[in-house]
Amino acid sequence: MSLNTIDVPASKPYRVMIGPGALDGLGGQAAALCPKAERVCVVSDDAVYPLHGEKAVSSLREAGLAAEAYVLPHGEASKNTDNLIALLNFLTERRFTRSDVLVALGGGVIGDLAGFAAAVYMRGVAYIQCPTTLLSAVDSSVGGKTAVDLPAGKNLMGAFWQPKCVLCDTDTLDTLPDDVFTDGCAEVIKTAILFDPSLFASLSIRGKGFDRADVIARCVRHKSDIVEKDEFDTGLRGLLNLGHTLGHAAELCSDYTLSHGRAVAIGTAVVSRAAARGGFCGHDLPEAVCAILTRFGLPTVTDIPIDRLMEPMLSDKKRSGGVVNVVVPERIGKCVLRPMDAGTLRKFMESGLKP
């Protein structure tokens, strides 16, 4: 079966390939895109590697590459500086060179950590993204943002480092627990709210029964358009953070017991209600947003108080000087960035926390 292909016109252009069986082509892609490579490190976690690691490693070895794996515990708690340093030390101990390759096989945590390791190891080595969750397929695997978390907040240490390619094998989504697939749906809905009223309408009708390859490709095209215009996140790309300002804060406050997708869903519902109460949109918008999130089994409220949420929101990497740029929806298909100082941010988010 042919794959959906999308070209990402970043400073180092690359291709995203989406469809069933995409992972079978990993070895061929690595050999073609990195002809000087001799070795590949497949970075994965203990939930994904038992399911898909053998296929990835076999494909690489069949292409004549020496492949080995580095497997981390699954979950957001693994995306830290200790694991980053441990991975870099592993690469040095195994004598990986600048011409060798990393493969990120997993969800957003693995993609972010392995991508950042690739960005800083020997001042930069090639890596390939192989997302195995819906969330990473539609969002984090594309665009070159890599990072680890610091105690003060998510993704505060990172770099822009574009992959050589992205192989999104939709077969891997069949092995996802329902709650993990649901998490990814939050990012799909986010994309629809930002850019795609017709996708929003379709999702509202079809629910989780959407065509996975088609919807992933649609979301990737929207993200590719933004990356082309603002690769290094100096303006327009900030729109992709819809729901993330409060969402990231809620994740941190929950000690990451609240998943990223559910946190983004809450953040999206909060800013939608706040936008309506602030006169930036009609009250039909938060009604529609909360209805679709509820249909997908995603939360729209949190009991974390505003006092706890404020500190991580003000530590957010999207802060510039004394303000935080908040993505505010005006209608489905149109959102804007609004700079808010601490007082305005508190008042705005507090209004949206009320159901």
C-alpha positions, 0 to 999 in steps of 0.5 A: 500500500502506498504511503501518504507523503508530506514534504516539510520545507524547513531549513533542512527539508524532509519527508513525512511518510504515513500509512500501514507498514511504514516502519518496514522501510526504516532501514532503507530510509536510514541507509539512503538518507545517511549513506555514511552511517554504520551504526544506529541506536534505536531509542525507545521505551519499555512499553513500545519496544517489546511491540515494535522494536524487533521490526525496527531493528530487523529493518535496519540490519537488513539494510546493512546497518549495525543496530542496537537499542536503548530502552527507557521506562515509559512515561513523562517522568523519563523526559529528564536531564538524568536520562538525557545524560545517560543516553549520551554516555551510552552513545560515547561508550558504544563509540557512536560517531557524528555520521551515525544515526539515532531513531526515536521509536515511541511517543512524544517523550521518546521523540523529544528526548532522543531528538534532543540527544541527537541535537547535542551529541557531538554537536549534532547527529542525524535522527529519524522519528518513528512515532507510535502514538497518535499524539506524536504522529500529529504533533511532536514528531514533526517540526524539529522541537526537541526537549527535556523537562526541568523541575520548573516546567516542561520542555525548558531545555531543548533545541530545534533539530529537524529529523531526516525523515518521519515514518508514521506507521499507522499499524502501531496505533492498533496496539495503543491502549484506548486512553493513550489513543484518546490522548492523541485525539486532543491534539487532533481536535486542537488542530481542527480548532486552530485551522480546519472547521471542516475537520472539526465538523467531521470529528464531531460526527464521526468521533474516534471512528475517523480515518487515521491515515487521512486525519494524521496527514491533514494535521501534519500538512497544517503543521508543515505550513506553520513550520515553513512560515515560522520554524524557530517559533518566533511568532506564528508557530505559537498558535500550536500551543492552544491549550498548552499554557494551562495544560503544561501547568496542570501536568506539572501540578499533578506530578504528571499523573495527568496525561499530556492530551488530557491536560491540553484538553482541559487547557483548551476548554479553559481558554475557550470559556475564558475567551467567551467570558472576555468577549473574544468569541461567542458562547457557542464556541466553548459549548462546541469545544466542550461538546467535542472533547466530551464526545472523545472522552476528554476532560474539560475541567480541573480542580487544581486551583489558580494559585498553584497553576500560576507559577508554572504558567509564568515559568512557561517557555512561551513567556517573553519578558513580562508577558505570556502569549496565550492562544485565544480562540475567536471561532473554529478555524481562527485563533490569535495570540494575546500577550498577557501580564501576570495579573491579566493571565490570572484573571483570564484563566481563573474565569475559564476554570469555572465550568 
